[in-house]
């Protein structure tokens, strides 16, 4: 696992993290990790990974399927429906 050192954290941010960590009965380090994991950008990445895993598992179980439309046509259709 990687280590991250952060300097010059504003006092009010540090204090808020300490309060949240105490409320959640976590160490400050655990709280920071929990908060980082909740960032929308990281959550979306994990959701995409999970979806890709499901797709790959489906392909392994059922084999590849032919698409009725080419991928570019599917994208165009989705864009046009907005």
Secondary structure by P-SEA (a helix, b strand, c coil): cbbbbbccccaaaaaaaaaaaaaacccaaaaaaaaaaacaaaaaaaaaaaaaaaaaaaaaaccbbbbcccaaaaaaaaaaac
